[in-house]
Amino acid sequence: MTTLITGGMGFIGLHTAKAFVDAGEDVVITYYQTWREPSFIKDEFGKRVIVEKADVSQPSVIEELAKKHKTENIVHLAVPGVAALGPYEDYRVNMNGLIGVLEAARNAEVKRLSLASSIAVYHSLPVGPFRETDRLPVESSNPTETFKKAWEILAFHYADRTGLEVVSMRIGGIWGPLYHSMMNLPSRLAHAAVKGTEPDYSRGVPFAEDNGDLCYVKDCAQGIKLVQLADSLQSRVYNVSSGVAVSNQMLVDAVKAVKPDANLPLQEGKGPAYKEENYLDMSRARDELGFANAYAPETAMADYLAWLDEGNEK
């Protein structure tokens, strides 16, 4: 079978493409501006991996690609970068991209469309663990939380009217090879350790006990693969993450297990944004899909540091 992955040249997209290829699937991945050829998949470009340039905010583009390559599945990962666009452009790209991929999936008669939602939909809930059955407030404090909630409501409404199978993947905090913005703490810690410098703490020194559900990108890719390729699904929404509250101190300890001399200071205690049980409940994905994380924080960090030590820029 062939799967179309929008945003497949991105950080999560390239690892997802690798997971699909390893499962025996052919993939078509899209890019808009950034072209990357990481060592773990570049040899498949033009073979099992077909690369197409596409502006997913143009509704007809994805349908044309889906029909051209006779794709049976679509995974929609393409999304504007955080704070990359102004309010109007952010809305236009997100919403045109959504209706475009919904129409493409219906008209190309694909088996299933998987949409990348986010852990951000749970942001306004005061305490975890966060479950797919939680009622989410309308109020949303950031663009990702806003658009991902709206996507789920609108996409499921469209699915009900058309018979298209749509599933939403609420993806946790993802980190690892190819992550490029340096916004998340694991990446800043890893890069600092490899370079022998202190991390970029321009936004403030993190608190040791603050935590979140952080999922290594290779595990995330496996979760996406399981959601998309399952013969049948019992649910419409799946958390895809580690299911563990990983503290900042755990991350520092994981780095120091590999690089004992790394200088990675933290503030003691908990910060004002600390949440109890701040992780995604992974029972549904585990029980219905057989999903299990292969990487703990320690093994994930060791793998990431090895990638950077090999000379890879990101």
C-alpha positions as CSV (number, residue, x, y, z in Angstrom):
1,M,0.0,0.0,0.0
2,T,1.0,3.6,-0.4
3,T,0.6,6.3,2.3
4,L,0.7,10.0,1.7
5,I,2.2,11.9,4.6
6,T,1.7,15.7,4.4
7,G,4.6,17.5,6.1
8,G,6.5,14.3,5.6
9,M,9.8,16.2,5.2
10,G,9.4,17.5,8.7
11,F,10.8,16.3,12.0
12,I,8.1,13.8,12.9
13,G,7.3,13.2,9.3
14,L,10.7,11.7,8.3
15,H,10.7,9.4,11.2
16,T,7.1,8.4,10.4
17,A,8.1,7.7,6.8
18,K,10.9,5.5,8.0
19,A,8.5,3.5,10.3
20,F,6.1,3.0,7.3
21,V,8.9,1.9,5.0
22,D,10.1,-0.6,7.7
23,A,6.6,-1.9,7.8
24,G,6.7,-2.7,4.1
25,E,4.7,0.4,3.0
26,D,5.5,2.8,0.2
27,V,5.2,6.5,1.1
28,V,4.7,9.9,-0.5
29,I,6.0,12.7,1.6
30,T,5.4,16.4,1.0
31,Y,7.6,19.4,1.6
32,Y,7.0,23.1,1.1
33,Q,10.3,24.9,1.8
34,T,12.8,22.8,3.7
35,W,14.5,19.8,2.0
36,R,16.3,17.3,4.2
37,E,18.1,14.0,3.5
38,P,18.9,12.3,6.9
39,S,21.1,9.2,6.7
40,F,18.4,6.9,8.0
41,I,16.1,7.3,5.0
42,K,17.8,9.2,2.2
43,D,18.7,6.0,0.3
44,E,14.9,5.4,-0.1
45,F,14.2,8.7,-1.8
46,G,13.0,8.1,-5.3
47,K,12.4,4.4,-4.5
48,R,10.1,3.5,-1.6
49,V,9.8,7.2,-0.6
50,I,8.5,9.7,-3.2
51,V,9.0,13.4,-2.4
52,E,6.5,16.0,-3.7
53,K,6.5,19.7,-3.2
54,A,3.1,20.9,-2.0
55,D,1.5,23.9,-0.4
56,V,-1.2,22.1,1.7
57,S,-3.0,25.4,2.2
58,Q,-4.2,25.0,-1.5
59,P,-7.1,22.6,-1.1
60,S,-6.8,20.9,-4.4
61,V,-3.1,20.0,-4.1
62,I,-3.4,17.0,-1.7
63,E,-6.2,15.5,-3.7
64,E,-4.1,15.7,-6.9
65,L,-1.2,13.9,-5.1
66,A,-3.5,11.3,-3.6
67,K,-5.0,10.4,-6.9
68,K,-1.6,10.6,-8.8
69,H,0.0,8.1,-6.5
70,K,-3.1,6.0,-5.8
71,T,-2.7,6.3,-2.0
72,E,-4.7,4.2,0.3
73,N,-4.0,6.2,3.4
74,I,-3.2,9.8,4.4
75,V,-1.4,11.0,7.5
76,H,-1.8,14.8,7.9
77,L,1.2,16.2,9.8
78,A,1.7,19.4,8.0
79,V,1.3,22.5,10.2
80,P,2.7,26.0,10.4
81,G,5.5,26.5,12.8
82,V,4.7,27.9,16.2
83,A,4.4,31.7,16.0
84,A,5.6,31.5,12.3
85,L,2.5,33.3,10.9
86,G,0.2,36.1,11.8
87,P,-3.4,35.5,12.9
88,Y,-4.9,35.6,9.4
89,E,-2.3,33.5,7.7
90,D,-2.3,31.0,10.6
91,Y,-6.0,30.6,10.3
92,R,-5.9,30.3,6.5
93,V,-3.2,27.7,6.4
94,N,-4.6,25.6,9.2
95,M,-8.2,25.6,8.0
96,N,-7.6,25.4,4.2
97,G,-5.2,22.6,4.9
98,L,-7.9,20.8,7.0
99,I,-10.7,21.0,4.4
100,G,-8.3,20.2,1.6
101,V,-7.0,17.0,3.2
102,L,-10.6,16.0,4.2
103,E,-11.8,16.4,0.6
104,A,-8.7,14.8,-0.8
105,A,-9.2,11.7,1.4
106,R,-12.9,11.4,0.5
107,N,-12.5,11.9,-3.2
108,A,-9.5,9.7,-3.5
109,E,-11.4,7.0,-1.5
110,V,-8.6,6.4,1.0
111,K,-9.1,3.8,3.7
112,R,-8.3,6.2,6.6
113,L,-7.2,9.7,7.3
114,S,-5.1,10.3,10.4
115,L,-4.9,13.9,11.7
116,A,-2.1,15.1,14.0
117,S,-3.7,16.6,17.0
118,S,-1.6,17.6,20.1
119,I,-1.1,17.2,23.8
120,A,-1.9,20.9,23.8
121,V,-5.7,20.2,23.7
122,Y,-5.3,19.3,27.4
123,H,-3.5,22.5,28.3
124,S,-6.4,24.1,30.1
125,L,-7.1,21.1,32.3
126,P,-5.6,21.6,35.8
127,V,-4.4,18.0,36.5
128,G,-3.7,14.7,34.7
129,P,-3.4,12.0,33.7
130,F,-5.1,13.2,30.5
131,R,-7.5,10.8,28.8
132,E,-9.1,10.8,25.4
133,T,-12.5,10.9,27.1
134,D,-11.8,14.1,29.1
135,R,-14.2,17.0,28.4
136,L,-12.1,19.9,27.0
137,P,-13.0,23.5,27.6
138,V,-13.8,25.8,24.7
139,E,-11.4,28.4,26.1
140,S,-7.9,27.9,24.6
141,S,-4.8,29.9,25.5
142,N,-2.5,29.3,22.5
143,P,-2.8,28.7,18.7
144,T,-2.0,25.0,18.8
145,E,-4.6,24.2,21.5
146,T,-7.2,26.3,19.6
147,F,-6.7,24.8,16.1
148,K,-6.3,21.2,17.2
149,K,-9.6,21.3,19.2
150,A,-11.3,22.9,16.2
151,W,-9.8,20.4,13.8
152,E,-11.2,17.5,15.8
153,I,-14.8,18.9,16.0
154,L,-14.9,19.9,12.3
155,A,-13.2,16.7,11.0
156,F,-15.5,14.4,12.9
157,H,-18.5,16.3,11.7
158,Y,-17.2,16.0,8.1
159,A,-16.6,12.3,8.7
160,D,-20.1,11.8,10.0
161,R,-21.6,13.5,6.9
162,T,-19.5,11.7,4.3
163,G,-18.6,8.3,5.7
164,L,-14.9,9.0,5.7
165,E,-12.9,7.3,8.4
166,V,-11.0,10.0,10.4
167,V,-8.9,9.5,13.5
168,S,-7.2,12.1,15.6
169,M,-3.8,11.5,17.2
170,R,-3.1,13.6,20.3
171,I,0.6,13.6,20.1
172,G,2.8,14.4,23.2
173,G,5.9,16.5,23.5
174,I,8.2,15.0,20.8
175,W,12.0,15.3,20.8
176,G,15.0,13.6,19.2
177,P,17.0,13.6,15.9
178,L,16.0,16.3,13.4
179,Y,14.2,18.5,15.9
180,H,15.1,22.0,14.7
181,S,13.6,24.8,16.7
182,M,15.4,24.2,20.1
183,M,12.2,25.2,21.9
184,N,12.0,22.0,23.9
185,L,14.3,21.4,26.9
186,P,15.6,17.9,25.9
187,S,17.1,19.3,22.7
188,R,18.7,22.3,24.4
189,L,20.2,20.0,27.0
190,A,21.5,17.6,24.5
191,H,23.0,20.2,22.2
192,A,24.7,22.0,25.1
193,A,26.2,18.8,26.4
194,V,27.6,17.9,23.0
195,K,29.0,21.4,22.4
196,G,30.4,21.7,26.0
197,T,28.3,24.8,26.7
198,E,25.5,25.8,29.1
199,P,22.0,25.4,27.7
200,D,20.1,28.4,26.3
201,Y,18.1,29.6,29.3
202,S,17.1,32.9,27.8
203,R,13.5,32.2,28.8
204,G,14.5,31.4,32.4
205,V,16.3,28.5,34.2
206,P,13.9,25.5,34.4
207,F,12.8,24.0,37.6
208,A,14.0,20.6,38.5
209,E,10.6,19.1,39.4
210,D,8.6,20.5,36.5
211,N,7.6,17.8,34.1
212,G,5.6,16.8,31.1
213,D,4.8,13.9,28.8
214,L,7.8,13.7,26.5
215,C,7.9,11.0,23.8
216,Y,11.0,10.1,21.8
217,V,10.3,10.7,18.1
218,K,11.0,7.1,17.1
219,D,8.3,5.9,19.5
220,C,5.9,8.6,18.2
221,A,6.5,7.4,14.6
222,Q,5.6,3.8,15.7
223,G,2.4,5.0,17.3
224,I,1.4,6.9,14.2
225,K,2.1,3.8,12.1
226,L,-0.1,1.6,14.4
227,V,-3.0,4.1,14.2
228,Q,-2.9,4.4,10.5
229,L,-2.3,0.8,9.5
230,A,-4.6,-1.0,12.0
231,D,-7.1,-3.2,10.2
232,S,-9.9,-1.6,12.2
233,L,-10.1,1.0,15.0
234,Q,-12.3,0.9,18.0
235,S,-11.9,4.6,18.7
236,R,-11.7,8.0,16.9
237,V,-9.1,9.6,19.2
238,Y,-5.8,8.1,20.5
239,N,-3.1,9.6,22.7
240,V,0.3,9.0,21.2
241,S,3.1,9.6,23.7
242,S,5.1,8.1,26.5
243,G,2.5,8.0,29.2
244,V,5.1,9.2,31.7
245,A,5.7,12.5,33.5
246,V,9.3,13.2,32.7
247,S,10.9,15.7,35.1
248,N,13.6,18.2,34.0
249,Q,15.9,16.5,36.6
250,M,15.3,13.2,34.9
251,L,16.4,14.7,31.6
252,V,19.6,16.2,33.1
253,D,20.4,12.9,34.8
254,A,19.9,11.1,31.4
255,V,22.4,13.5,29.8
256,K,24.9,13.1,32.6
257,A,24.8,9.3,32.4
258,V,26.4,9.7,29.0
259,K,28.3,13.0,29.5
260,P,29.1,13.4,33.2
261,D,30.9,16.7,32.8
262,A,27.9,18.5,31.2
263,N,27.0,21.8,32.9
264,L,23.2,21.7,33.0
265,P,22.0,23.8,36.0
266,L,18.4,23.8,37.2
267,Q,16.4,25.6,39.8
268,E,15.3,23.5,42.7
269,G,11.7,22.6,43.3
270,K,8.6,23.3,41.2
271,G,7.8,26.3,39.0
272,P,4.4,28.2,38.9
273,A,3.2,26.1,35.9
274,Y,3.8,22.7,37.6
275,K,0.9,20.2,37.2
276,E,0.3,17.0,39.1
277,E,0.3,13.8,37.0
278,N,1.2,15.8,33.9
279,Y,1.1,13.0,31.4
280,L,-1.2,11.3,28.8
281,D,-3.0,8.1,29.7
282,M,-1.9,5.6,27.2
283,S,-4.3,2.8,28.1
284,R,-6.3,3.1,24.9
285,A,-3.4,2.9,22.5
286,R,-1.8,0.1,24.5
287,D,-4.9,-2.0,24.8
288,E,-6.4,-1.4,21.3
289,L,-3.3,-1.1,19.2
290,G,-0.6,-2.8,21.2
291,F,1.4,0.4,21.4
292,A,4.4,0.3,23.7
293,N,7.3,2.8,24.0
294,A,10.7,1.3,23.2
295,Y,12.7,4.2,24.6
296,A,12.8,5.4,28.3
297,P,14.2,8.9,28.9
298,E,17.7,7.4,29.6
299,T,17.9,5.3,26.4
300,A,16.3,8.0,24.3
301,M,18.8,10.6,25.4
302,A,21.7,8.2,24.8
303,D,20.4,7.6,21.3
304,Y,20.0,11.3,20.7
305,L,23.4,12.2,22.0
306,A,25.0,9.5,19.8
307,W,23.2,11.1,16.8
308,L,24.6,14.5,17.6
309,D,28.1,13.1,18.3
310,E,28.1,11.7,14.8
311,G,28.1,15.2,13.5
312,N,24.5,15.6,12.6
313,E,23.5,19.2,13.0
314,K,20.1,18.6,14.6
